[in-house]
Amino acid sequence: ATDAPNLTNATTTARCFEFCTDLLTINTSNWDFSTITSCREMFKSCTSATSVGDLSTWDTSNMTDIKNLFFGCNNLENPAIHNWDTSNVMQVGAMLRGVLNFNRSLAAWDIGNIVDLSGFMTFGGGNFSVANYDATLISWKNQDPNTGLSPDFGSAKFTKSPSDAEASRTILTNALPTPSGYAWTITDGGATS
């Protein structure tokens, strides 16, 4: 089917396609997500999926929970989530866990309400370019984020010191009090050599 479901009265698409291991592609580009607050595990473990449509068209302004959204979608081609309105999002843990082909800056994300980034890109991040990771670190540090978060960027690397990215990462991981530190525990591939 190519038509879009009527989500007007829905608030969740959680687990809609979870464990649909034979799902290859689905076009969600014209779906109206404006009333959706949770997409938790919507595509979790869709291990064969290569495309779920142009995600940049999703209205994510009311979403609070996108945890595990693409968990285990190791064949998914670079999801276009870079421009999402994340101003209300709180749960992002393991969203891109195992997504091997992700490479977009998340500098435009508003992370002010996020309380869970655990396992964000675990077993991924290998294609997350240094430039995109740098931009993400710099932007996220400048937003005065919540303290004590534990994002995992897989094997992504940041620009070696002296760089704004390493300085931003240092501030994010420094002990409290803010603004000199946010007590984050960041897992990544370290600095470039």
Backbone hydrogen bonds, N-H to C=O, Kabsch-Sander energy under -0.5 kcal/mol:
donor,donor_aa,acceptor,acceptor_aa,energy
7,L,5,P,-0.9
10,A,7,L,-1.7
13,T,38,S,-2.7
14,A,38,S,-0.5
15,R,40,R,-1.7
16,C,13,T,-1.8
17,F,42,M,-2.2
19,F,44,K,-3.1
20,C,17,F,-2.0
21,T,19,F,-1.9
23,L,20,C,-1.7
26,I,51,S,-1.5
28,T,26,I,-0.9
28,T,52,V,-1.3
31,W,28,T,-1.7
33,F,31,W,-0.9
36,I,33,F,-1.6
37,T,11,T,-3.5
38,S,11,T,-1.6
39,C,65,D,-2.7
40,R,65,D,-0.5
41,E,67,K,-1.9
42,M,39,C,-2.3
43,F,69,L,-1.9
44,K,41,E,-0.8
45,S,71,F,-3.7
46,C,43,F,-1.8
47,T,45,S,-1.7
49,A,46,C,-1.3
50,T,24,L,-3.2
51,S,24,L,-1.4
52,V,53,G,-0.5
55,L,53,G,-1.2
57,T,54,D,-1.6
58,W,55,L,-1.5
60,T,58,W,-1.0
63,M,60,T,-1.4
64,T,37,T,-3.2
65,D,37,T,-2.1
66,I,91,Q,-2.9
68,N,93,G,-2.1
69,L,66,I,-1.6
70,F,95,M,-2.0
71,F,68,N,-0.9
72,G,97,R,-3.3
73,C,70,F,-2.4
74,N,72,G,-1.8
76,L,73,C,-1.6
77,E,50,T,-2.4
78,N,76,L,-1.0
81,I,79,P,-1.9
84,W,81,I,-1.4
86,T,84,W,-1.0
89,V,86,T,-1.0
90,M,64,T,-3.0
91,Q,64,T,-2.3
92,V,90,M,-0.6
92,V,116,D,-2.4
93,G,116,D,-0.5
94,A,118,S,-1.8
95,M,92,V,-1.9
96,L,120,F,-2.1
97,R,94,A,-1.1
98,G,122,T,-2.3
99,V,96,L,-2.2
100,L,98,G,-0.9
101,N,76,L,-0.6
102,F,99,V,-0.6
109,W,106,L,-1.4
111,I,109,W,-0.8
114,I,111,I,-1.1
115,V,90,M,-2.7
116,D,90,M,-1.6
119,G,150,S,-0.7
120,F,117,L,-1.7
121,M,152,D,-3.5
122,T,119,G,-1.0
124,G,121,M,-1.7
125,G,99,V,-0.7
128,F,125,G,-0.9
129,S,127,N,-0.9
133,Y,129,S,-2.6
134,D,130,V,-3.0
135,A,131,A,-2.3
136,T,132,N,-1.8
137,L,133,Y,-2.6
138,I,134,D,-2.6
139,S,135,A,-2.3
140,W,136,T,-2.7
141,K,137,L,-2.2
142,N,138,I,-1.6
143,Q,140,W,-1.0
144,D,141,K,-1.1
146,N,111,I,-0.5
148,G,182,Y,-2.6
152,D,117,L,-0.8
153,F,151,P,-0.6
153,F,187,T,-3.6
155,S,124,G,-2.1
156,A,153,F,-2.1
157,K,128,F,-0.5
158,F,190,G,-1.6
167,A,163,S,-2.1
168,S,164,D,-2.5
169,R,165,A,-2.6
170,T,166,E,-2.4
171,I,167,A,-2.1
172,L,168,S,-2.4
173,T,169,R,-1.9
174,N,170,T,-1.5
180,S,177,P,-0.8
182,Y,171,I,-1.2
183,A,174,N,-3.4
184,W,172,L,-2.9
185,T,149,L,-2.3
186,I,184,W,-0.6
187,T,151,P,-2.2
188,D,186,I,-0.5
189,G,156,A,-3.3
192,T,158,F,-2.2
